[in-house]
Amino acid sequence: MSTPRVVLTPKQQKQVAAAAPADRAKLAQSFRAQSALLRMPRASAGKRGVMPDVTKYHFGQTPASSNVIAPRGFGYYDAFAHDPASACTAFSVGPATGVTGTSRHTVTTQHPSATGGGAVLTLIAPTLTNIQGITYFADAAGALTYTTASSPQLVADPPSTAIPTRCSLRLRNVSPQFTKGGIVRTLRITTGFTLPATLAELDAFCELIRSHDRTRTYSGAALSDDFQINCTVADQTRATSFLDWVNITGQLDCNTTPQFCEAMHTPTYTPIALLFEPFSGFVDSSTLTNTPNTYEITIRSQFLGRYPQGTMLANLAVPPRAIGDQTNIIRNREEAKGSALHPVTAEGLEAGENFLSKLSEQLPFMDYAWKKETGLSVGDTAKIFRSSLVKGKPGR
């Protein structure tokens, strides 16, 4: 097959004609090489909707253009940094649509003298339901109760069947700075378990977390900034098998809607356990210091879902890239992080904004201490100081 002839532009033809006779052939060849180079496709160009090659690197994709962008965040399993369409599987699974669900959950510590011991246990995993997390604790009557973290996106557009691909959580102590304290334990669970049904089972589960050699312990004050941990693959076979999706409304029932309970008992991805030990501030009579700690948990889960044919989300389905044994490499890299939380940098914040954010956390304590010492708030003191400067007109 002959190579198509590269035609010189009129400007190039004039330059060749004006050159010395001995140099014309060499100059024309140089122009043809430049034209051929410009017409070559770019190395980064590719078909839209085709998964990038992640056999050597962990790429992300912008959802608007599918352009490959630089690796960032906490590796391949970081659901906060990567687009759901960039997920890969160990085996070919056919066309599927990448979807993301975000859940926000609030956990409040209990007093050490609370009924049932006061421990609060949160379990998080990418389940095939709208519920992505559950928190167990004892109520005032001493009975076991729970609250759930549900994603509004997964409620609005649930797939028919799906497989989980990523799940990450970020944790932050949002209590006033001068009341932060207590103990938080984290464990990435690599085996299945049964959800606690009684208060005694909850206590036994919490004790297993406390004594596990992979458990990591943090103080509540150390969690003033965002910290993150990712789930990783626990069962590669289930991670390539599409299972039924069922949204849960009302009470959690493992008999009628087993999807959530199965995600804990036979996990596809490792559940994350957060144990909040009993804590209620300093032991004194002040209402400012004798308060529990409040934590905000942000959960982001990603799935490859299948929707009924003809629907808009079904039309967006593309075959995810199958990378075979390379999944073991990226999984081992994530597993090596263990159960440790990792600090999240203030991405996108300027230094001044970051400083003001940290300063705003300290202001309640500063105001309380200043008012206790002088009888005036920091704001009132600033007004008086400004008034005295205006009257004195310094510098004039």
Contacts in CASP RR format, 6 or more apart in sequence:
PFRMAT RR
TARGET T0000
AUTHOR 0000-0000-0000
METHOD contacts of the structure
MODEL  1
MSTPRVVLTPKQQKQVAAAAPADRAKLAQSFRAQSALLRMPRASAGKRGV
MPDVTKYHFGQTPASSNVIAPRGFGYYDAFAHDPASACTAFSVGPATGVT
GTSRHTVTTQHPSATGGGAVLTLIAPTLTNIQGITYFADAAGALTYTTAS
SPQLVADPPSTAIPTRCSLRLRNVSPQFTKGGIVRTLRITTGFTLPATLA
ELDAFCELIRSHDRTRTYSGAALSDDFQINCTVADQTRATSFLDWVNITG
QLDCNTTPQFCEAMHTPTYTPIALLFEPFSGFVDSSTLTNTPNTYEITIR
SQFLGRYPQGTMLANLAVPPRAIGDQTNIIRNREEAKGSALHPVTAEGLE
AGENFLSKLSEQLPFMDYAWKKETGLSVGDTAKIFRSSLVKGKPGR
6 32 0 8 1.000
6 35 0 8 1.000
6 36 0 8 1.000
6 39 0 8 1.000
7 35 0 8 1.000
8 16 0 8 1.000
8 28 0 8 1.000
8 31 0 8 1.000
8 32 0 8 1.000
8 35 0 8 1.000
9 31 0 8 1.000
9 35 0 8 1.000
12 28 0 8 1.000
12 31 0 8 1.000
15 27 0 8 1.000
15 31 0 8 1.000
16 24 0 8 1.000
16 27 0 8 1.000
16 28 0 8 1.000
16 31 0 8 1.000
17 24 0 8 1.000
19 27 0 8 1.000
44 67 0 8 1.000
44 68 0 8 1.000
48 66 0 8 1.000
49 66 0 8 1.000
49 85 0 8 1.000
49 318 0 8 1.000
50 318 0 8 1.000
51 85 0 8 1.000
51 86 0 8 1.000
51 88 0 8 1.000
51 318 0 8 1.000
51 319 0 8 1.000
51 320 0 8 1.000
51 321 0 8 1.000
52 59 0 8 1.000
52 60 0 8 1.000
52 61 0 8 1.000
52 68 0 8 1.000
52 86 0 8 1.000
52 321 0 8 1.000
53 59 0 8 1.000
53 321 0 8 1.000
54 76 0 8 1.000
54 86 0 8 1.000
54 88 0 8 1.000
54 321 0 8 1.000
54 323 0 8 1.000
54 326 0 8 1.000
54 330 0 8 1.000
55 323 0 8 1.000
55 326 0 8 1.000
57 71 0 8 1.000
58 71 0 8 1.000
58 75 0 8 1.000
58 76 0 8 1.000
58 82 0 8 1.000
58 330 0 8 1.000
59 68 0 8 1.000
59 69 0 8 1.000
59 71 0 8 1.000
59 86 0 8 1.000
60 68 0 8 1.000
60 69 0 8 1.000
60 71 0 8 1.000
60 72 0 8 1.000
60 81 0 8 1.000
60 82 0 8 1.000
60 83 0 8 1.000
60 86 0 8 1.000
61 67 0 8 1.000
61 68 0 8 1.000
61 69 0 8 1.000
61 82 0 8 1.000
61 83 0 8 1.000
61 85 0 8 1.000
61 86 0 8 1.000
62 69 0 8 1.000
62 83 0 8 1.000
63 83 0 8 1.000
63 85 0 8 1.000
66 85 0 8 1.000
72 81 0 8 1.000
73 80 0 8 1.000
73 81 0 8 1.000
74 80 0 8 1.000
74 81 0 8 1.000
74 168 0 8 1.000
74 228 0 8 1.000
74 230 0 8 1.000
74 342 0 8 1.000
75 81 0 8 1.000
75 230 0 8 1.000
75 330 0 8 1.000
75 333 0 8 1.000
75 334 0 8 1.000
76 82 0 8 1.000
76 330 0 8 1.000
76 333 0 8 1.000
76 334 0 8 1.000
77 166 0 8 1.000
77 168 0 8 1.000
77 230 0 8 1.000
77 231 0 8 1.000
77 232 0 8 1.000
77 330 0 8 1.000
77 334 0 8 1.000
78 166 0 8 1.000
78 168 0 8 1.000
78 228 0 8 1.000
78 230 0 8 1.000
79 100 0 8 1.000
79 166 0 8 1.000
79 167 0 8 1.000
79 168 0 8 1.000
79 230 0 8 1.000
79 300 0 8 1.000
79 301 0 8 1.000
79 302 0 8 1.000
80 168 0 8 1.000
80 170 0 8 1.000
80 228 0 8 1.000
80 300 0 8 1.000
82 166 0 8 1.000
82 302 0 8 1.000
84 98 0 8 1.000
84 99 0 8 1.000
84 100 0 8 1.000
84 165 0 8 1.000
84 166 0 8 1.000
84 302 0 8 1.000
84 303 0 8 1.000
84 304 0 8 1.000
85 98 0 8 1.000
85 318 0 8 1.000
85 320 0 8 1.000
87 98 0 8 1.000
87 165 0 8 1.000
87 166 0 8 1.000
87 302 0 8 1.000
87 304 0 8 1.000
87 320 0 8 1.000
88 320 0 8 1.000
88 321 0 8 1.000
88 322 0 8 1.000
88 323 0 8 1.000
88 326 0 8 1.000
88 327 0 8 1.000
89 163 0 8 1.000
89 165 0 8 1.000
89 239 0 8 1.000
89 240 0 8 1.000
89 304 0 8 1.000
89 320 0 8 1.000
89 321 0 8 1.000
89 322 0 8 1.000
89 323 0 8 1.000
89 327 0 8 1.000
90 236 0 8 1.000
90 239 0 8 1.000
90 240 0 8 1.000
90 322 0 8 1.000
90 323 0 8 1.000
90 324 0 8 1.000
90 325 0 8 1.000
90 327 0 8 1.000
91 240 0 8 1.000
91 322 0 8 1.000
91 324 0 8 1.000
92 319 0 8 1.000
92 322 0 8 1.000
93 163 0 8 1.000
93 240 0 8 1.000
93 242 0 8 1.000
93 304 0 8 1.000
93 319 0 8 1.000
93 320 0 8 1.000
93 322 0 8 1.000
94 319 0 8 1.000
94 320 0 8 1.000
95 306 0 8 1.000
95 317 0 8 1.000
95 318 0 8 1.000
95 319 0 8 1.000
96 162 0 8 1.000
96 163 0 8 1.000
96 242 0 8 1.000
96 304 0 8 1.000
96 305 0 8 1.000
96 306 0 8 1.000
96 317 0 8 1.000
96 318 0 8 1.000
96 319 0 8 1.000
96 320 0 8 1.000
97 159 0 8 1.000
97 304 0 8 1.000
97 305 0 8 1.000
97 306 0 8 1.000
97 307 0 8 1.000
97 313 0 8 1.000
97 314 0 8 1.000
97 316 0 8 1.000
97 317 0 8 1.000
97 318 0 8 1.000
98 165 0 8 1.000
98 302 0 8 1.000
98 303 0 8 1.000
98 304 0 8 1.000
98 305 0 8 1.000
98 316 0 8 1.000
99 153 0 8 1.000
99 154 0 8 1.000
99 157 0 8 1.000
99 159 0 8 1.000
99 162 0 8 1.000
99 302 0 8 1.000
99 303 0 8 1.000
99 304 0 8 1.000
99 305 0 8 1.000
99 313 0 8 1.000
100 153 0 8 1.000
100 300 0 8 1.000
100 301 0 8 1.000
100 302 0 8 1.000
100 303 0 8 1.000
101 132 0 8 1.000
101 151 0 8 1.000
101 153 0 8 1.000
101 154 0 8 1.000
101 300 0 8 1.000
101 301 0 8 1.000
101 302 0 8 1.000
102 151 0 8 1.000
102 153 0 8 1.000
102 298 0 8 1.000
102 299 0 8 1.000
102 300 0 8 1.000
102 301 0 8 1.000
103 132 0 8 1.000
103 133 0 8 1.000
103 149 0 8 1.000
103 150 0 8 1.000
103 151 0 8 1.000
103 298 0 8 1.000
103 299 0 8 1.000
103 300 0 8 1.000
103 301 0 8 1.000
104 149 0 8 1.000
104 296 0 8 1.000
104 297 0 8 1.000
104 298 0 8 1.000
104 299 0 8 1.000
105 122 0 8 1.000
105 133 0 8 1.000
105 135 0 8 1.000
105 147 0 8 1.000
105 149 0 8 1.000
105 296 0 8 1.000
105 297 0 8 1.000
105 298 0 8 1.000
105 299 0 8 1.000
106 294 0 8 1.000
106 295 0 8 1.000
106 296 0 8 1.000
106 297 0 8 1.000
107 120 0 8 1.000
107 122 0 8 1.000
107 135 0 8 1.000
107 274 0 8 1.000
107 276 0 8 1.000
107 294 0 8 1.000
107 295 0 8 1.000
107 297 0 8 1.000
108 120 0 8 1.000
108 292 0 8 1.000
108 293 0 8 1.000
108 294 0 8 1.000
108 295 0 8 1.000
109 118 0 8 1.000
109 120 0 8 1.000
109 182 0 8 1.000
109 276 0 8 1.000
109 277 0 8 1.000
109 278 0 8 1.000
109 279 0 8 1.000
109 280 0 8 1.000
109 292 0 8 1.000
109 293 0 8 1.000
109 294 0 8 1.000
109 295 0 8 1.000
110 117 0 8 1.000
110 118 0 8 1.000
110 119 0 8 1.000
110 120 0 8 1.000
110 137 0 8 1.000
110 138 0 8 1.000
110 278 0 8 1.000
110 280 0 8 1.000
110 292 0 8 1.000
111 118 0 8 1.000
111 278 0 8 1.000
111 280 0 8 1.000
111 292 0 8 1.000
112 118 0 8 1.000
112 278 0 8 1.000
112 279 0 8 1.000
112 280 0 8 1.000
114 138 0 8 1.000
114 278 0 8 1.000
115 138 0 8 1.000
115 139 0 8 1.000
115 140 0 8 1.000
115 141 0 8 1.000
115 142 0 8 1.000
116 138 0 8 1.000
116 142 0 8 1.000
116 199 0 8 1.000
116 203 0 8 1.000
117 138 0 8 1.000
117 203 0 8 1.000
117 278 0 8 1.000
118 137 0 8 1.000
118 138 0 8 1.000
118 278 0 8 1.000
119 137 0 8 1.000
119 202 0 8 1.000
119 203 0 8 1.000
119 206 0 8 1.000
119 275 0 8 1.000
119 276 0 8 1.000
119 277 0 8 1.000
119 278 0 8 1.000
120 135 0 8 1.000
120 136 0 8 1.000
120 137 0 8 1.000
120 275 0 8 1.000
120 276 0 8 1.000
121 135 0 8 1.000
121 136 0 8 1.000
121 137 0 8 1.000
121 196 0 8 1.000
121 202 0 8 1.000
121 205 0 8 1.000
121 206 0 8 1.000
121 209 0 8 1.000
121 273 0 8 1.000
121 274 0 8 1.000
121 275 0 8 1.000
121 276 0 8 1.000
122 133 0 8 1.000
122 134 0 8 1.000
122 135 0 8 1.000
122 136 0 8 1.000
122 273 0 8 1.000
122 274 0 8 1.000
122 275 0 8 1.000
122 276 0 8 1.000
122 297 0 8 1.000
123 133 0 8 1.000
123 134 0 8 1.000
123 135 0 8 1.000
123 136 0 8 1.000
123 195 0 8 1.000
123 264 0 8 1.000
123 271 0 8 1.000
123 272 0 8 1.000
123 273 0 8 1.000
123 274 0 8 1.000
124 132 0 8 1.000
124 133 0 8 1.000
124 149 0 8 1.000
124 167 0 8 1.000
124 169 0 8 1.000
124 231 0 8 1.000
124 271 0 8 1.000
124 272 0 8 1.000
124 274 0 8 1.000
124 297 0 8 1.000
124 299 0 8 1.000
125 132 0 8 1.000
125 133 0 8 1.000
125 167 0 8 1.000
125 231 0 8 1.000
125 263 0 8 1.000
125 264 0 8 1.000
125 267 0 8 1.000
125 269 0 8 1.000
125 270 0 8 1.000
125 271 0 8 1.000
125 272 0 8 1.000
126 132 0 8 1.000
126 164 0 8 1.000
126 165 0 8 1.000
126 166 0 8 1.000
126 167 0 8 1.000
126 231 0 8 1.000
126 263 0 8 1.000
126 268 0 8 1.000
126 269 0 8 1.000
126 301 0 8 1.000
126 302 0 8 1.000
126 303 0 8 1.000
127 133 0 8 1.000
127 164 0 8 1.000
127 259 0 8 1.000
127 260 0 8 1.000
127 263 0 8 1.000
127 264 0 8 1.000
128 162 0 8 1.000
128 164 0 8 1.000
128 243 0 8 1.000
128 244 0 8 1.000
128 245 0 8 1.000
128 246 0 8 1.000
128 259 0 8 1.000
128 260 0 8 1.000
128 263 0 8 1.000
128 303 0 8 1.000
129 154 0 8 1.000
129 245 0 8 1.000
129 246 0 8 1.000
129 247 0 8 1.000
129 248 0 8 1.000
129 257 0 8 1.000
129 259 0 8 1.000
129 260 0 8 1.000
130 150 0 8 1.000
130 151 0 8 1.000
130 154 0 8 1.000
130 155 0 8 1.000
130 158 0 8 1.000
130 247 0 8 1.000
130 248 0 8 1.000
131 148 0 8 1.000
131 149 0 8 1.000
131 150 0 8 1.000
131 248 0 8 1.000
131 252 0 8 1.000
131 260 0 8 1.000
132 149 0 8 1.000
132 150 0 8 1.000
132 151 0 8 1.000
132 154 0 8 1.000
132 167 0 8 1.000
132 299 0 8 1.000
132 301 0 8 1.000
133 148 0 8 1.000
133 149 0 8 1.000
133 299 0 8 1.000
134 146 0 8 1.000
134 147 0 8 1.000
134 148 0 8 1.000
134 149 0 8 1.000
134 195 0 8 1.000
134 252 0 8 1.000
134 260 0 8 1.000
135 146 0 8 1.000
135 147 0 8 1.000
135 148 0 8 1.000
135 149 0 8 1.000
136 144 0 8 1.000
136 145 0 8 1.000
136 146 0 8 1.000
136 196 0 8 1.000
136 202 0 8 1.000
137 144 0 8 1.000
137 145 0 8 1.000
137 146 0 8 1.000
138 144 0 8 1.000
138 145 0 8 1.000
138 199 0 8 1.000
138 202 0 8 1.000
139 145 0 8 1.000
142 199 0 8 1.000
143 199 0 8 1.000
144 196 0 8 1.000
144 197 0 8 1.000
144 198 0 8 1.000
144 199 0 8 1.000
144 202 0 8 1.000
146 252 0 8 1.000
148 248 0 8 1.000
148 252 0 8 1.000
149 297 0 8 1.000
149 299 0 8 1.000
150 248 0 8 1.000
151 299 0 8 1.000
151 301 0 8 1.000
154 247 0 8 1.000
154 301 0 8 1.000
155 247 0 8 1.000
157 313 0 8 1.000
158 245 0 8 1.000
158 247 0 8 1.000
159 245 0 8 1.000
159 303 0 8 1.000
159 305 0 8 1.000
159 306 0 8 1.000
159 307 0 8 1.000
159 313 0 8 1.000
160 244 0 8 1.000
160 245 0 8 1.000
160 305 0 8 1.000
160 306 0 8 1.000
160 307 0 8 1.000
160 308 0 8 1.000
161 242 0 8 1.000
161 243 0 8 1.000
161 244 0 8 1.000
161 245 0 8 1.000
161 305 0 8 1.000
161 306 0 8 1.000
162 242 0 8 1.000
162 243 0 8 1.000
162 245 0 8 1.000
162 303 0 8 1.000
162 304 0 8 1.000
162 305 0 8 1.000
162 306 0 8 1.000
163 238 0 8 1.000
163 239 0 8 1.000
163 240 0 8 1.000
163 241 0 8 1.000
163 242 0 8 1.000
163 243 0 8 1.000
163 268 0 8 1.000
163 303 0 8 1.000
163 304 0 8 1.000
163 305 0 8 1.000
164 239 0 8 1.000
164 268 0 8 1.000
164 269 0 8 1.000
164 301 0 8 1.000
164 302 0 8 1.000
164 303 0 8 1.000
165 239 0 8 1.000
165 302 0 8 1.000
165 303 0 8 1.000
165 304 0 8 1.000
166 230 0 8 1.000
166 231 0 8 1.000
166 300 0 8 1.000
166 301 0 8 1.000
166 302 0 8 1.000
167 230 0 8 1.000
167 231 0 8 1.000
167 269 0 8 1.000
167 299 0 8 1.000
167 300 0 8 1.000
167 301 0 8 1.000
167 302 0 8 1.000
168 228 0 8 1.000
168 229 0 8 1.000
168 230 0 8 1.000
168 231 0 8 1.000
168 299 0 8 1.000
168 300 0 8 1.000
169 228 0 8 1.000
169 229 0 8 1.000
169 272 0 8 1.000
169 297 0 8 1.000
169 298 0 8 1.000
169 299 0 8 1.000
169 300 0 8 1.000
170 226 0 8 1.000
170 227 0 8 1.000
170 228 0 8 1.000
170 297 0 8 1.000
170 298 0 8 1.000
170 344 0 8 1.000
171 184 0 8 1.000
171 223 0 8 1.000
171 226 0 8 1.000
171 227 0 8 1.000
171 228 0 8 1.000
171 229 0 8 1.000
171 274 0 8 1.000
171 295 0 8 1.000
171 296 0 8 1.000
171 297 0 8 1.000
171 341 0 8 1.000
172 223 0 8 1.000
172 224 0 8 1.000
172 225 0 8 1.000
172 226 0 8 1.000
172 227 0 8 1.000
172 295 0 8 1.000
172 296 0 8 1.000
173 180 0 8 1.000
173 181 0 8 1.000
173 220 0 8 1.000
173 221 0 8 1.000
173 223 0 8 1.000
173 224 0 8 1.000
173 293 0 8 1.000
173 294 0 8 1.000
173 295 0 8 1.000
174 294 0 8 1.000
174 295 0 8 1.000
174 296 0 8 1.000
175 291 0 8 1.000
175 292 0 8 1.000
175 293 0 8 1.000
175 294 0 8 1.000
176 288 0 8 1.000
176 291 0 8 1.000
176 364 0 8 1.000
176 365 0 8 1.000
177 224 0 8 1.000
177 361 0 8 1.000
177 362 0 8 1.000
177 364 0 8 1.000
177 365 0 8 1.000
178 288 0 8 1.000
178 289 0 8 1.000
178 364 0 8 1.000
178 365 0 8 1.000
178 368 0 8 1.000
179 281 0 8 1.000
179 282 0 8 1.000
179 288 0 8 1.000
179 289 0 8 1.000
179 291 0 8 1.000
179 293 0 8 1.000
180 220 0 8 1.000
180 221 0 8 1.000
180 223 0 8 1.000
180 224 0 8 1.000
180 293 0 8 1.000
181 219 0 8 1.000
181 220 0 8 1.000
181 221 0 8 1.000
181 279 0 8 1.000
181 281 0 8 1.000
181 293 0 8 1.000
182 219 0 8 1.000
182 220 0 8 1.000
182 221 0 8 1.000
182 277 0 8 1.000
182 279 0 8 1.000
182 281 0 8 1.000
182 293 0 8 1.000
183 217 0 8 1.000
183 218 0 8 1.000
183 219 0 8 1.000
183 220 0 8 1.000
183 276 0 8 1.000
183 277 0 8 1.000
183 279 0 8 1.000
184 217 0 8 1.000
184 218 0 8 1.000
184 219 0 8 1.000
184 220 0 8 1.000
184 223 0 8 1.000
184 274 0 8 1.000
184 275 0 8 1.000
184 276 0 8 1.000
184 277 0 8 1.000
184 295 0 8 1.000
185 209 0 8 1.000
185 210 0 8 1.000
185 215 0 8 1.000
185 216 0 8 1.000
185 217 0 8 1.000
185 218 0 8 1.000
185 273 0 8 1.000
185 274 0 8 1.000
185 275 0 8 1.000
185 277 0 8 1.000
186 215 0 8 1.000
186 216 0 8 1.000
186 218 0 8 1.000
186 229 0 8 1.000
186 272 0 8 1.000
186 273 0 8 1.000
186 274 0 8 1.000
186 275 0 8 1.000
186 339 0 8 1.000
186 340 0 8 1.000
186 341 0 8 1.000
187 209 0 8 1.000
187 212 0 8 1.000
187 214 0 8 1.000
187 215 0 8 1.000
187 216 0 8 1.000
187 272 0 8 1.000
187 273 0 8 1.000
187 275 0 8 1.000
187 339 0 8 1.000
188 214 0 8 1.000
188 229 0 8 1.000
188 231 0 8 1.000
188 232 0 8 1.000
188 270 0 8 1.000
188 271 0 8 1.000
188 272 0 8 1.000
188 273 0 8 1.000
188 338 0 8 1.000
188 339 0 8 1.000
189 267 0 8 1.000
189 270 0 8 1.000
189 271 0 8 1.000
189 272 0 8 1.000
189 273 0 8 1.000
190 234 0 8 1.000
190 270 0 8 1.000
191 267 0 8 1.000
192 264 0 8 1.000
192 265 0 8 1.000
192 266 0 8 1.000
192 267 0 8 1.000
192 271 0 8 1.000
193 205 0 8 1.000
193 264 0 8 1.000
193 265 0 8 1.000
193 271 0 8 1.000
194 261 0 8 1.000
194 264 0 8 1.000
194 265 0 8 1.000
195 254 0 8 1.000
195 261 0 8 1.000
195 264 0 8 1.000
195 265 0 8 1.000
196 202 0 8 1.000
196 204 0 8 1.000
196 205 0 8 1.000
206 275 0 8 1.000
209 215 0 8 1.000
209 273 0 8 1.000
209 275 0 8 1.000
210 275 0 8 1.000
214 338 0 8 1.000
214 339 0 8 1.000
215 339 0 8 1.000
216 338 0 8 1.000
216 339 0 8 1.000
216 340 0 8 1.000
216 341 0 8 1.000
218 227 0 8 1.000
218 341 0 8 1.000
220 279 0 8 1.000
220 293 0 8 1.000
223 295 0 8 1.000
223 341 0 8 1.000
224 361 0 8 1.000
225 343 0 8 1.000
225 344 0 8 1.000
226 343 0 8 1.000
226 344 0 8 1.000
227 341 0 8 1.000
227 342 0 8 1.000
227 343 0 8 1.000
227 344 0 8 1.000
228 341 0 8 1.000
228 342 0 8 1.000
228 343 0 8 1.000
228 344 0 8 1.000
229 272 0 8 1.000
229 337 0 8 1.000
229 339 0 8 1.000
229 340 0 8 1.000
229 341 0 8 1.000
229 342 0 8 1.000
230 334 0 8 1.000
230 337 0 8 1.000
231 269 0 8 1.000
231 270 0 8 1.000
231 271 0 8 1.000
231 272 0 8 1.000
232 269 0 8 1.000
232 270 0 8 1.000
232 331 0 8 1.000
232 334 0 8 1.000
232 335 0 8 1.000
233 239 0 8 1.000
233 268 0 8 1.000
233 269 0 8 1.000
233 270 0 8 1.000
233 327 0 8 1.000
233 331 0 8 1.000
234 267 0 8 1.000
234 268 0 8 1.000
234 269 0 8 1.000
234 270 0 8 1.000
235 266 0 8 1.000
235 267 0 8 1.000
235 268 0 8 1.000
236 327 0 8 1.000
238 266 0 8 1.000
238 268 0 8 1.000
239 268 0 8 1.000
239 269 0 8 1.000
242 305 0 8 1.000
242 306 0 8 1.000
243 259 0 8 1.000
244 259 0 8 1.000
245 259 0 8 1.000
245 305 0 8 1.000
246 257 0 8 1.000
246 259 0 8 1.000
248 257 0 8 1.000
248 259 0 8 1.000
248 260 0 8 1.000
252 260 0 8 1.000
252 261 0 8 1.000
254 260 0 8 1.000
254 261 0 8 1.000
263 271 0 8 1.000
264 271 0 8 1.000
274 297 0 8 1.000
276 293 0 8 1.000
276 295 0 8 1.000
279 292 0 8 1.000
279 293 0 8 1.000
280 290 0 8 1.000
280 291 0 8 1.000
280 292 0 8 1.000
281 289 0 8 1.000
281 290 0 8 1.000
281 291 0 8 1.000
281 292 0 8 1.000
281 293 0 8 1.000
282 289 0 8 1.000
282 290 0 8 1.000
283 290 0 8 1.000
284 290 0 8 1.000
288 368 0 8 1.000
304 320 0 8 1.000
305 317 0 8 1.000
306 314 0 8 1.000
306 317 0 8 1.000
307 313 0 8 1.000
307 314 0 8 1.000
307 317 0 8 1.000
308 314 0 8 1.000
346 353 0 8 1.000
346 354 0 8 1.000
346 357 0 8 1.000
349 357 0 8 1.000
363 378 0 8 1.000
366 378 0 8 1.000
367 377 0 8 1.000
367 378 0 8 1.000
367 379 0 8 1.000
370 376 0 8 1.000
370 377 0 8 1.000
370 378 0 8 1.000
370 381 0 8 1.000
371 377 0 8 1.000
371 378 0 8 1.000
374 381 0 8 1.000
376 384 0 8 1.000
END
